[in-house]
């Protein structure tokens, strides 16, 4: 094996020992640190194979004797990990265990997750990640990603330059103000970008080293978090106003300067007052989207489109009531209007089919209990005000109710029964996360509607047996959208992510549903198929981007599927020894590389 072949695997940036002239020295002349040795490979999660290092590799890398003598291939390592996974008796401990594996052996982590995706997604992401964020100070072990604070204004680019990988293609960033339905967790919210980017790789095969989680720390207004002795962030109230905007502006410019204008920036869990205005400000000038607004909208609209195949009610004849008028609800409603217009309705007629409910009741014109401001104005109706959701459902008679306000139990038995009286097959979407914030459970929805509900939720629920029939509730998880969409953005070099792109994503997801899925009551494909679904969504969005002039990578690949598959992350271990070379004995290895096998590193 040549020295250059070994050096290729020594760092993800391939920047150690770039020239053959440095091969005989003991220092990396660029940064003046000792050369990478075998033990360093074992400490690098990207390169570490654990006991899967072959005898020849152990001897060549100078780690012979540093591992137990047994050889354990990746299949056996997966078995060992799963035995340990089942040993834990609570999901938070399982989360900590899996994050530890990710820190030690990245390829093994992703293989375990991919092969057990239905089991692992609720652990590494919602709902367990919500609890992990709340306990982040206690479970914090090793920093992942970057932390940029309000005190770093003027130095954001320098901080980005501290990141060791140049080829970043996707960033997920949060300021921690609205973590799931849990509120302002400040720097504890870092669990969300880390979890999201793990799904980029697990669900769509995006290279993990090209993903960067970032927290913008401007403080927190939650006293219990700020006063937590284990808190990892700034112990100050949340900064807002011009200084906040200056930091975000510098951050956006610094990302483009450091990683290029085609680096995707996904905004995650920003407060309502910032989420909409930042999206409006940057969407036409940067490669960016807000997953809480647009990703949620796409997955919900996809579920609605497939639901109509069950209810047999045309889109134009449906009436939607949203419990909530925040980022998620307004995002879904806006994309739903676009879908209705595409189906032939006038925009003003489509708006008339959508009713929003906030903490003060129905969104109507001249509401006495508080004005209607900002994004809600578009949906205000000339209608008498109504306070309670139960009365609203009786008055409006919707075909679908959609919950996205994190009000636990908002869909009461009475409301569900009313929906079943109004509709033959009522659409019930309880989309709030985590599970503790769900508007109703799957079992409550099916029982209250006598098994006629078309149900989907944001958090996972088990199958429900009712009157001898098994119902499989769909999980309207954003993970059905954002990984495949991000893959398409990277592959086609999409630099402006329009609302039409999200509608195309929703339609692509809806097309993946099968007749068998619908017969089982599913409005989304089974979760174990999410990787195949994400790849197909990526193919469809790439086609859409090229057809509508949104792709900057030219020429268009002649075979999009083959082109994308060549980009996909491989969880199989790299070999440090060419497969065609015969290393039958330690003597021959030493004879091939000199008296000290590790010296060539």
N, C-alpha and C positions, 0 to 999 in steps of 0.2 A: 504494500500500500504506500502511495506517495505521501510526502509530507503535506502537499497541498490538499490532498483528499481529507486528511485528518483535520487540517486547519479549517476546512469548509464547515466542519461540524462543531467547531469549538465555540462559536458565538453566533447568535441569530443575525447579527449584522455583518458577519464574515469580515470584521475589521481588525482582527488580531493577526499579527504576522502576515501582513499583506504581501510582502516581498520575500522572495527566496533568500535574499541577502541577509535577512534577519534570522534565518532559521537556526544559525549556530549560536546566537546570542542568548542571554538569559533574561533579557528585558524586552518588553514591548516598547519600542522607541517612541511611539506616539503618546503614550500616557505614563511611561516609566514604571510600570508595575510588573511583577513576575509573570512569566508566561503561564498560560493555562495548562495545568497538569491534570492527570486522570481524576484526582480527587475533586478538582474543580468541576469536571464534567458531571460527577456524581451529585454535586451540590446545585447544579443548574437544572431547574425543572423542565426546561425545554429539551435538554439533552439526556437527562437521567433515565436510565432503563432499569435501575435497581438490580435485582437478581437475574434479570434477563440478559445482562451482559454475558456473552459467551466466554469460554475459557480463553480463546485467542484474543478477544477484545480486552479482557482483564489484563492479560500479560502485555499486550501491546500498549495499553493506556497507562500501565503502571499502577493498576488497582488490584492486582492479584494478591489475595490475602486480606484485602480490606472488606471483602464481602464473604458471607458464608459460602462454603464450597458448592452447595447445591445450585443447579441451574433451574430457573423458573421462567418459562416462556410467558408471553403476555396473557394467554388464555388462563393459565393458572393464577396469574396475578389478579385478573378480573375476579376469579372465584374467591381468592383470598379477601379482596376488597369487599365483595358482597357479603361474605361471612361476617366481617367486622361491621358492615353497615347494619345488618339485622341484629347485631348484638346490642346496639343502643336502643333505649326504651322511650326516647322522645325525639321529636324532629329537630329541635335546636341542636342537640348533640350530634345528630346526623349531619346537619348543616356544617357544624364546626369540623367534623371528621372529613367531609368532602372538600371543604376549603383547604384543609391541611394537605390532602392528596393533591389538589391543584397546585399548591405551593411546592410540592416535592417532585411530582411526576405528571407533567401536563398531558402527554399523550395518553397515559393510562387513565387519567381523570376523564378525558373526553370520550374515550372508548367506553368506559363504564356508563357515563351519562347517556351516550347515544344508544347503547344496547338496552338501556333500562329507562328510556325517556319518560314514560308515563309515571314511573315510580319516582324518578329523580327531579322532574320539573317542579313539583310542589315543595321539594326540599331546597333546591338551589335558587328557586325563585318563589313566586307567590304560591301559597300564603306564608311559608316559613320565613322568607326573607324579611317580611315585615317585623316579625318578632326579633330576628337577628339584628335589624337596624336599631330597634329599641334597646337591645342589649349589647350594642356594638363596642362600647368601651370595655365591657367584660370579656368579650370573645376576641378582641383585636389581638392578632398575633404578628402579622407581617404586612407592612404597607403594600398596597397594590394601587397603581395609578398615581395621579398627581393631586395635590391640595393647593389651591390658589386662594389667598385670602384678600380681604379688602385692603390690607396693609401692603399688598404686593403691587399696587398700582405703579406703573412705570417700569416694572420688572417681570411682567407676565411672559414675554418672549424668552427671557433668560431662564425662567422656570421650565418652559416647554423644551428649551435646549438641553436641560438636564435629563430629559427622558432619553434612554439609551438606544432607542430604535428610531431611525429616520423615516422608514416606510410605513407611516401610520395612514390607514385608509378610513378609519371610523372612530369617532369619539362619542361617548355618551357622557353628558354633563348634567349635573344637578346642583341646585343651591340649597337643597334639603328643606324647602319651605312647606311642601305639601307631599309628604311621602305616603303613597297609597292613600288610605283613608285615615292615616294616623296623625297627620298634622305636621307641625314644624319640628323636625328632628335635627336640624342643623347638619354638622359634619357627620353625624351618625347615619345620614342618608347615603353615604358612600356605598353601602351594600347594594343599592339599586343599580347604579352604573356597572358595578362589577358583575352582578347577576344578569343584567341585560346583555352584556357583551359575551358572557358565557353561552347564552342562547344564540348569539350571532354564530358562534362556532358549532355548537351542538345541533342546532336546527338547520343551518344553511351552509356549514362548512367553511365559513370565512376564517382566514388564517388568524389565530389568536394573537400572534405577535404584532399584527397590524391593527389591533384594537386597543384603545386607551380610555380607561375610566377617569373622569375628572370631577372633583367637587369644588365648587365656588363657595368658599366659606365667608359669609358676611355676618356671622353671628346667628343667634336663635332667640326667638321671643318666648320659648317654652322654659319657664323657670326650672322645672324639675330636670330638664336636660342640661341646662346651663350650669346648674349647681351640682350636677352629678360629679362626685370626686373622680370618676373614671372617664369623664368626658374628654374627647380627643380634639375638639375644635376650639374656636375663639370663645372665651367666656365674656360675651357682650351681647347686648340686644341687637337685633337685626338691623343692618344698615340699609337705607333706602334712599330714593331721590337721586340727585345728580351724581353723587359719588358712586352709587351702585351702577348707574348707567355707564359711567366712565369705565368702570372695571369690565363690564360685559363687552363694551365696544373694543377695549384694548384686547380682551381675550379673543374675540372674533378675528380681529386683524392679525393677531399673533399666530393663530392657528394657520391662517392662509400663508403667512410669511414662513412659518416653520415647516408645514406639511403640504402646502399647495392648495389651490382653490378648489380642487376636486376632493378634498378631505371632507367626509360626511360629519356633520355636527348634529347629533340627536339631543334635543332638549328633553329633560325628563324631570317630572315632579316639581316644577316651578309653581308658585302661587298663581291663582287666577289672574290677579291684577298685572302680573308680569308676563305670564305665558302668552296671552293673546297679543299684547303690544310688541313683545319681542319677536313673535312669529311674523307679524305684519312688517316690522322694521327690517328683518333680515332675509325673509324667504326669497325675495327676488334678486338678492345680491350675493347670497352664499348657498352652499350645498347644505341645506338644513331642513329639519322638520321637527315638530313637537309631537312626540308619541302619544301623550295623554289626550291631545286634541285630535290629531289626524290618524294615528295608528289605531286608537280606540274606535274612531269613526269608521275606518275601513273594515275592521273585524266585525263590528256591529251591523253595518250595512250588508256585509256578506251574509251574516246570519239571518237578517231580515229577508234577503232575496231568496235564500234557500227555504226559509219558513213558508214563503208564499207557495212553494211547490207542495206543501202539506195542506195549507189552509184553502188553496185554490181561489183565493181572493186577489184580484189584480192589484198591483201597487197603487194605482190611482184611486182605488176604493177603500184604502186603509186610512185609519185615523190613529195617530200616535200621541200618547201622553208620556212625557218624561218626568220622572221624579228626580229633580235636580236641574239646575240651570248653570252649571259650571263648565269647565273645560271639556269634559267628556260629553255631556249632554248636547252642548252647543256644537261641538265637533261632529257628533253623529247626526244631529238635525240638519246641519249645513250640507253634509255629504249626501244625506237622504234626499234633500231638495234637489241636488244636482242629479241624482239617480232618477227622480220623478220627472225632471225636465227632459232628461235623455229619453225617458219613456213616452214623452209627448205632451206632458202637462205644461201649462204656463207657470212661471216662477211664483207669481202671487197666489195662484190656486194651490200650488204645492205647499207654500207656507201656511195656508189655511188649514191644512191637514195635520199640522204639528202644534202641540200645546205643551208649554213648559211650566213646571211647578218648582218654585224655590221655597225657602224657609218661611216666606210671608204668604204663600198660597199661589194661586194661578197667576201667570204673567198676563196681565191685561192693561189696557190703556187707562190712565188716570187712577191708578190703584191708590186707595186711601192709606194703606198700611206701609207705604214706602214706594218711592218712585221706581221706575224701571230704567236702568241705565246700561251703558256700554253695549255689550254684545246681545243683551236680552231684548233690546228695543225692536229688533227685526221681527220678533216672534210675539209681540204684544198684540192682543186681539181686542176688538170692541165688544166686550162681554162683561157682565156683572162679575165682580170679584167673588171668589170662592176660596175658603181657607183650607179645608181638609181634603186630603187626597181621596178619601172615600166618596165625598160629595162630588168631587171633580169627575171621578170615574162614572158616577151615576148620571151626571149632567152631560158630559161630553160623549159618552158611549164609545170609547176607543176600541179598536181591534187589537191594539198592542199597547202594553205598558212597559216602559224601559227605565230601570233604576240605575242611576250613576251618581248618587250623592252621598254614599256611605252612611245612609240612615238605616241601621239594622232593624229588620222587621217591619219596614215601611209597607210592604205588601202583606197586609193582614189577611186572615182567613175570610173576613167579610168582603174585602176588595177582590180577592181571588174568586170568590163565589159570584160576585157581581159580574166579573169578566166572563165567567162561564155561562151566565144567564144571557149576556149580551151577544156572545159569539159561540159558534159551534166549536171552533178550535182557537181559543184565545192565545195570543203571543205574549209570553211572560219572560222578559229578560231582566234578571237580577244580576247586574254586572259589577257591583261594587266589590272591591278588595280591601283587606283580606276577608276570609270566610266569616269572621266575627261581625263584619259590616254588611253582609249580604242582606238584600231586601226580603228574601225568603229562601227557604231551602228547596231543593228539588222535590223532596217528599211532600212538603206542604203544598207546592204548586200542583202536583199531580193529584193529590187526595182532594184538595178543595175544588178542583175542576172535574172531578170524576174521571181522571185519566185523559182529559182532552187537551190539556195545555201543551203548547209548543214552547218548550222551556230551554233557556240557556242561562249560564251564570258566568261571572268573572273568575270565581274560585272553583276548584274541582269538587264535584259531589259524586258519591257512589251511585251505582245503578239502583233503581227503585222497583220493587215488585208490588204491583197493585192489581187486584182482581185477576190474578193469574197471568198477568202480562209484565214483562220486564221492560222498563223504560231506561234509555241511556241518555242522560242529560248532556247537552253540549256545553263545552267550556269555551266561552268567547274570549279566549286569551289573546292578547296582542301579539304573542309569540307566533301566531299563525300569519302575521303580516310583516313585522319589522325585520326579522332575519332575512327572509326571502327578498324583501324590498331593498334592504341594504346590499345584498349580494348583487342585485340588478344594478343598483346605483354605481357600485364599484366596477362591475364588469363592463357596463356600457359607458361609464364616465358621464353620468347624468349630473348636471351641476345646478339645475333649477327644478325642484321637486314640486310640481303643480298639484292642485286639487284633482285634476283629471288623472294624474298618476295614481292617486289614492283610490279613485273610483275604479280605475283599471285593475288595481290590486284587489279590491273587494270583489269585482266580477270574476277575476281569476281564481280567487279562493272559493267563491260560490260554485264555479264549474268543477271543482274537485269532488264535490259531494256526489255520492252514488245513490241509486234507487234503494239499495240495501240499507244504506245509512238512513235514508228518509223513513223507511219502514220501521227502523229501530227507534225512531223519534229523534235522531241526531240532526242538528243543523250545521254541525261542523264535522270534518273527518275525524276518525278516531285518533287520539293523541299519538299512539305509536307510529302513525304515518306522517307525522309532522315534517320530518326531514324530506320525504318525497314530495309533500305538498309545497314546502318552501322552495324547493328546486324548480318545480313546475311553475310556481308563481313568478320566480325570477325569470324563467324563460319567457313567459307571457309579457312581463313588464319590459324586458329588454326589447322584445319585438315592438311593443307599443312605443317605446322611446325612439327607436329608429324610424318608425312610421310617422312620428309626429315631430321630428327634428329636435329631440331633446338629448340625443346621445352625442358625445364629443369624441368617442373612440372610433376611429375610421381606419380602414374600411370596415363595414359591418361584417362580422364573422360569417363565413359561408355555412357553418354548422354551429348554431348557438349552443346547443346541448353539449357538444364535444368541447367547445371553447370554455364553457362554464365549468364543466367537470374537471378540466385541467387545472382550474384554480382551487379546487376543493382541498381542504385540509385533510391530510392522511394521518390517521391515528396509529398506524403501524410504525414500529420502531425503525429508525434508520440503522443501517449496518455500518459499523466502523471497519469491517473487513470485507473486501470484495467477495461476492458470493462465488466467483469462479476460482478463487485462490485457495489452495490447499494448505492448511496450517496443521499438520498432523502432530506436531510435538513442540514443547517449549523450546527445545534446542534449536529447532529451525527458526522459530520466531526470533530468538535472541540473535541468531546468526544473520537474520535478515535486517535487523534494525540496530544492532550494536549491543554493547554490554548493558546498557540501561534503556529498556523499552520506552520509558517515559521521557527520555531526553529529547526526542524529536518533537515533543510538544512544547 
